Every structure is written in structure tokens, then in C-alpha cells.
Amino acid sequence: MKTESIISAKSFQFALKIIKTYRIINQTHKEFILSKQLLRSGTSIGANVAEGLTAFSRKDFEFKISIAHKEARETVYWLKLLEACHVIELKIYDELILDLEELQRLLGSTLVTLRKNQK
């Protein structure tokens, strides 16, 4: 499906941005705990999408996409927390939030389509 390849590409590019942000936070602020949470949830989105694309069933695919969607919401939380603590620059925060909103829309619409087709 075309949607999955779009989600896959966008979640991979997002993971690269998260890794870069994680390194910046570590180098400039010496903050390792919250940034590690951001790294885990932000890269987990794409990992779950990748697993979903090789799912052995439609139900398994839906489950992995659902986890990716939850990881995206968790990543929003960590970004908000880091921004509120002035650990992440507003410009970087805004860019990542926009990317996450797009990923959440793609993942959400995929889940809606999957659930409609099950009925």
C-alpha cells in the first residue's frame, strides 16, 4: 500500500531528526534522562511501522500501527516537557511537533481505514 510506504519514509526521517536532537540535548545541556525517553519513543514509531509492514496478519499490522500511534503521542509528551524545561530550542520543538502531527494523522487515518474494512 502506498500509505505504508509514506508512513515508513516519514517515520524514518523523523527518527533521524530525533537522533540529531538527542545528540544536541546531550552535548549542550548534559541532559540524559528525559532525552533518552525522547530517543526511545521517537525512534520506536518507525520501528513499529517497519514491523507492521512485515506483519503476518492484518490484525498484527493494525496492532503495530496502533503502537506506533501511541509512541507518537508519547513523543509529543517528552517534547513538551523538554521545551517547558528550556532544554530544547523552540524552533526545533516546533519542527518536530509539526512532523509528529503529520505522522499522527497518517497513522490515525490508517487505523480508521483498517477498522472500517474489518466490519
N, C-alpha and C positions, 0 to 999 in steps of 0.2 A: 504494500500500500504506500502511496505517495506520502501520506501524513506521517507515517512512522519514520520515513527517511528524513523528513523535515525535522521532526522531533529529535531524532538521533543526532543530526548535524548540529542543531541549535543547542541541545543539551551538552554535546561535546565541546562546542565553542564556549559555552557558559562555564563548564568545568575548568577550561584553560584560564578564563578570567578569574575564577575563584582561586586557583592555584597562585596566580600572579598576585592577587590581593592578599592572600595568606602570607606570601613571602614579604610583601611590603609591610604588613602589620607587624610581622616578627622582627624585621630589620629596624623599622622606625620607632615602634612603640614597645618593643620587647614584650609583647602580649602573646602568650602561648596557649592559654586555656580556651578562651572564647573563640580565638581564631582557629583552633583545632576543630571545634564544633562546627564552625562555618565550613571549613575544608571538608569535613566528613559529610555533612548534609548536602553541600553544594556539588560535590562530585558524585554523590550517590544517585542523584537524579538521572544522570546519563548512564550510570552503571545499571540501574533498574530498567531503563529503556532498552539498553542493549540485551539484557536478559530476557525482557519481554519479546523482543524481536526473534528470539530463538526458542520461544515458549513451545511446549509440546501440545498445548491445547489453547482454545480461545479463552477459557476460564483462567488459565495460568497467565496468559497475555494480559487480561484485564487486571489480575491481581498485581502484576509487576508495574503496570501503568498507574494503578492506584497508589502503590508505594512511592513511585516517582513523584506523583502529585502531592503526597503528604510530605515528602522530603523537600519539595519546593516551598511549601508553606513553612516548614521548619527553618529553611534557609532565610526566608523573609524575617522571621523572628530574630535570628542571630545577627542579621544585618542591622535591623532596627536597634538592637541592644548595643552593638558596636558603634553605631552612629550616635546614639544617645550618650555614650561614654566618651565621645570625641576621639575614638580610636581609628575611625575610617573617615576619609575625606568625603564631604557631601557630594562632590562630583562623581566619585567612584560609586558611592552608595546609590545615587540616582540612576546611574547607568545600569548597575546590577539589578535594581528593583524593576526597571523597565524590562530588562531581559527576563526576569522571573515572571512578571505579569504576562508576557507573551508565552512563555513556557507553560504557565498555569492554564492559560486559555486553550492552548493546543492539547495539553493533557486532559483537561476537563472536557473539551469537545470530543476527544477520542473516547473517553469513558461514557459520555452520553450516547454516542453512536453505538458503542458496543452493547450497552444496556438496552437500547431500543431494539437492536437486531436480535436480542435474546428472546424478546417477547413474541 
